[in-house]
Every structure is written in structure tokens, then in C-alpha cells.
Amino acid sequence: MSDSRPPVPPLLAIPFGILAVSTASLFIRYAQAEAPSLVIAAGRLSIAALVLSPLALTRHRAELNALSRRDWLLALLSGFFLAVHFATWITSLEYTTVASSVVLVSTSPLWVGLLAPLTIREPVSRGVLWGMVLALAGGTIVGLSDSCAFEAFHLSCPPLETFLSGEAFLGDMLALAGALAGAGYLLIGRRLREGMSLVAYVFLVYGVAAVVLVLFMLSAGHSLLGYSPRVYLWLVLLALVPQLLGHSTFNWALRYLTAAYVSITLLGEPIGSAILAYIFLGEVPGALMVFGAILILVGIYVASQSQA
């Protein structure tokens, strides 16, 4: 963890970030009624980068000009990972439920925990490790709750072939690819945030991700123009709430907390997303989902004790 004292305790800021990112799947579902997934991803990051540009290019120009070639390369790589994360995850919501998609994309802590000691030489403490186990177990249960039922103390699930067939499996695999890309984004962010201000870092990374996503979008034959005002409202909300408020909170916390812990707290997103999906989309959570959500919260609490 960084030795500098933050203006706000990071452990208090994290719940705010979870609340903000939990709105993403809801806004995406609404926008997907008219717009392709790549358009949504490109619009979200493009608007976020444009909102940041006046501040970044005036107050942080000197910092950006002073970056080393290594820092630029790492920022480009982080932005590319972020673009892949959003392209695969947002597309997955076309094929599977909000709960399954969000849970699978939130397995990033597993990959961060496995890769952090190897890539950024950041050990994972015992408390974070146990928290990771509990949170990932809860996430797995939430994911299974879409297809399995728990009644009269008996768990019944469809055959394995059912899981591996149809559009739901494609959506699940896209979400898992998003988790791997998200892990790369978090690991690089942990290293860069040690020496970069938040605004400079997120402007670079969001900007690179926006360019990559626009290229993905154009190669797929889509355009950012020609949609109803409602779609652009959802894109603006995606950029302002889950991106600038949510993701930026986690990027801010990376300067003070380990990458493994920050990634674990992202597992709180399925809980918020499931609640919002129930309220606005009518996706009713079952007993398994509630039990999994409890495990996730316990895991986040256990991990947080080693970060206090």
C-alpha cells in the first residue's frame, strides 16, 4: 500500500464505487434495445474521455508531457485491456442474464490474485486470500443460480450439456474473457497509479480504450450516429456514473490498496446489479443468489481487515 495519506479513507470510498458501477448493466440493457454492444462500449469510453479532457489537458499537461516511454506503453496496454474488457462484457449481456454476466466478469480477483505476485511482485496476504475464496465462492453460487434451483434442501441443476450449449454459454465465455482483460487492466493500473495522478491516468487509459473501441465498432460496420435521444442519454449516464464515478474510484484506490483487494471489492457489483435488475428488469433473485451475495459480502469484509 502507498504510504501517502489519502484525503478520504479508501475503505470508505470503495462502497461508493461499488454502488456506481452496479448501475452499468442496467443502463447497458436499456441502451441495447436500439444500439449494438460495441457502439455502447465505444460511446461510454469516448464520452468519459471527452469529459476529462479539459481538466487533463490544462492542469495535468506537464505531468503528461513528463511521462516516460515505459509509462506511455503501460498506459496504452492498460487502455487496450480496458477496451477488450468492455467489448466482451457488454456483448455478453446480449446472450446471458445480468447476474451470470456480472458474476463471471467479476472473477477478475482470481486472476489478479494469481498474477499479482508474478507480474507486479505484490504478495497476496492471508486475509485477502481467504476473502477471495469466500467472494469467488459466492460469485459462483450467484452464477449457478440462473440455471440451478434449491428447494427442500436439494440442489438441482441441468445437465452439463445444457450449460455448454446455446447463447447463454457464449455470453458466459465473453464475460469470462472480460474478466481476464479486467485483471490486466487492474494490475497495470496498480503499478502506474503509484507515480501518476488519478486524472492523468484515467484520461490516458479511458482515451486509449475509447480509440480502440471506436476501431472495433467501425470494423464491425457500426456508427455512433443515428440513434434516438434515449440511447444517448444512457450512454451519457454510463460515462458519468459507472465510468467516471465508479471506475475512477477504484483507480483512485489502487494507489493506496493492493490490486488483489481492489479486485475483490468489485465482486460487490453483482449484488447491486442483481438488486437493480430485480427492481427495473424483473429478474427475480432466488435463494441461491441471496446466499451467494452474503458470501461475497463476507469475503469483502474478511479481505478488508488486512487493509485497515
PyMOL commands that set and color helices and strands:
alter all, ss='L'
color gray80, all
select helices_A, chain A and resi 10-21+24-31+37-59+61-65+69-92+98-105+108-119+126-144+160-163+166-192+198-219+229-253+259-281+287-305
alter helices_A, ss='H'
color red, helices_A
select strands_A, chain A and resi 149-151+154-156
alter strands_A, ss='S'
color yellow, strands_A
deselect
rebuild
show_as cartoon
